Structure formats: C-alpha cells, structure tokens
Amino acid sequence: MDKLLITGGKQLTGTLTVSGAKNAALPILAATLLSDKPVLIGNIPHLHDITTTLELLGCMGVELSVDEKLNIEVNSSTITKLEAPYELVRTMRSSILVLGPLLARFGQADVSLPGGCAIGARPVDIHLIGLEKMGADIKVENGYIHAKAKRLKGCSLILDQVTVTGTENLLMAATLAEGKTIIENAAREPEVSDLANFLNKMGAKISGIGTDVLEIEGVERLGVEDLHYNVLPDRIEAGTYLVAAAMTRGKIRLNKIQPKLLDAVLDKLSEAGAKITCGKDWIELDMHGKRPKAVSIRTAPFPAFPTDMQAQFTAMNSIAKGVSTITETVFENRFMHVQEMQRMGANIKLESNTAICTGVKNLTAAPVMATDLRASASLVLSGLAAEGETLVDRIYHIDRGYDHIEEKLSQLGATIRRIPR
Ligand code: UD1
C-alpha cells in the first residue's frame, strides 16, 4: 500500500484549481443508465471511486470512451447485464446508486447490499422503502438486493431521515415512473441539485431543485442528442485545502469553485481568524501568519456544516488557540482520526458524539493510519502542521476522493511525497 511522507512546518501559499465533485460525478455517471443516448460528461475528477464506477458500468456492458480533454462519453444503449457485483460494491458503497436507474429503465436490478463501513452502519433501508412504495418488488437474499418492477409508479414519499444517496436513488427512479412523485425531507446537498439539473438536461421534469421537496413528473424516456454536462466543483476538496492553508498560517487562492457552496465552512474559517475574499468563481484565504482560533462545530445536512469537513476541522482545532467542541450528528462513528491525532500530541477527549479539543501549540510527527477518506485527509493536514516527518499509511482511502493530493499540496509549497509500496 502506498504511503505519504510529509515534512511539516511549511506555510502553504499559492493557487490551485479545484477538481470536479466526486459526490456529484458518481450519481451523474449512474444516471447515464437512464438513457439510451450517449452523454458526454466533463470536469470528472481523477479518482479511484470514479475508476470503480466506470468499471461497474463497463461490466454491465456500457460503452465508455475518453476524449483528449478527459471528458467521458457514456453510451448505455449497449447494456447487457443488470447487476452490481459484490466485488465492486464492497469497495465503494455508492455503487448502490445504480439500483434506481436500472430498475426504472429495465424493470430489474440485482445489486449487492453494501456492508457496514468504517464511519458507521450506513443502512439503505430508506432507498428500498421508497422504491417499494413506487411499486417495486424487492427481496434481499444472499447479500444481494433483487428488485423487479413493471413500470414504477409515482407516489408521495416522506424520507425518515435526510439521506444524500437515498434522495438521489429515488429521484433517478422517479424520472421514468408513471405519474408524479413528491420526495419530502429530500437532501438539499449541492450534489443532489447537480444531479437533478443533469437529469432535467436529459429531459426529466424535476422541480423544487435545491429545496427539501422535490417534485418529479415521470416521462416515458430520457435522452437528448449531443448532451455535454460539466460536473460541479468539489466543495469538500476546496474546504480541505482551505483548512490546510489555515493550519499552516498561509495564504492561498482556489480557482474554479463556487463560494456559495462553502458558506458554512467559510463562516467557520473566518471565525478562526482567516481573511476570506471571494469572487464569482474563486476564494482566497489569508491567515496573515497567525495561529487559527478554536471554533466549535456541529455537523448536519446541507446547508449546515458538512460531516465531510468534520475531520479536517478537528485537525485545525487540535493546533488552534483555545477550546472547541466538535459534535457529529450525521454518522455514529466518525471520530477515528482522533486516536491518531492523539498519537501526534493532540489534546482531544471524546464524549459520545462530541470531541472536546484543547488546542496545543504544536503537533509532533508520528506514523499514522486512517480508516476512511476524510479521516485520512485530516491526518495529512495534521502532518503539514506538525514538527518533523509524518508517515500516513493506507492512503488508498485518500486516492478514493482526492485528485492528485500530493501534487496539489506540493504546488502550494508543502513537502510531501508518495512512497510506493
Ligand atoms: C453521502 C456522501 C458522503 C457524505 C454523506 C453525508 C456520496 C457518494 N457520499 O453519503 O460523502 O458524508 O452523504 O453528507 O454522496 N441512513 C439511513 N438509511 C438509509 C440511508 C441513510 O439510516 O437508507 C442514515 C445513514 O446511516 C447516516 C445518515 O442517514 O446516518 C446520512 O447518510 P447519507 O446521507 O445516506 O450518506 P450517503 O448518501 O451514504
């Protein structure tokens, strides 16, 4: 397994371009299954989870081609197999996103049940209950979801809990259902809106985009000629680099990002003492060489503070001035980075779903290892701010969600290199 070796203590300065959003690209690629017309998708990030999704589409018989600008053309008119096998779902839970499209277009889908994962149980009951309400016959047997339906029927759905991929699966299914579907308590994450906008470009009739009530008027088929769609920028990647700059007391500018996607994160960075300046598609952060101040956060669905930025802010708070509380309300087990940060000298106490963090002046380097994507990123950030050489192990988690992280950090002046296994 590759590792990252980081020599801490360098102030990050410079400019970066933000990649396309992983969490928008994954459902958009799944949504291409709804149409038999080829679609060209641009601004796709270079990530392991994208490769896995392309592999999944490929093994279903979908034709994929990449042009010289790294746009991916997806042609699902050639599909032969309506199955997502365990070997692929196991490595990427979001493979569950093919369930809604396959069932809606072909009336059948066999998708391996995603297991638990490092950050919590992450069930898919809300996806399945919603599809059953739309008329699907669903059986879970031998670790697989076997779903069948003639044509799904529009209905009224009130989701028990705000779920991002749950909303996306039901939204995609509803586009080809007969009649109108209303999804209440829908996730409002920008990536859900990006998917909805893409579906509308393919001919779907979705209204209420960006709100927690989505209305979908089902259509007979989806697909238009010459559709080219660019994926939204990645707000979590952007937020991660901003925190890296704040922790190293630096000054950076991010291009190709929509600042309004990061309102909750930018507010907290300002509270930590950063000067934030934004343009239409850029953000600048300047710490004026100062140590960040501790900021308390509470994660919740969009537009509140994102759970995917919790670990990075825990890292920042660990070296900030003052005491903070970090409360995680979305996933039940998302503090695994804390133990590793404690090994680097962080003073953090865990009490149920809250971490109480007393900032220390300096972290000290140590070999560390993480068990999920954002936790791994937070350990890289800790390494950038620590004294000495930090070795971060199991970085395949990082490669699932960060596009060329060591190159981008090097571009900002960090001393970081990949050590191949
Ligand atoms: C998505 C994101 C992930 C992010 C998360 C929360 C993708 C590919 N991943 O994950 O990066 O951290 O949203 O913003 O977009 N739940 C149920 N039953 C269900 C579905 C969810 O109880 O059927 C619970 C989960 O256990 C969790 C909460 O709902 O406690 C939110 O999870 P959800 O929004 O579904 O997360 P994902 O869509 O898996």
Residues whose N, C-alpha, C, O or C-beta is under 5 A from the ligand:
A	BS01	UD1	N23 S94 R122 P123 V124 D125 I126 H127 Q161 V162 T163 V164 T165 G166 T307 D308 V330 F331
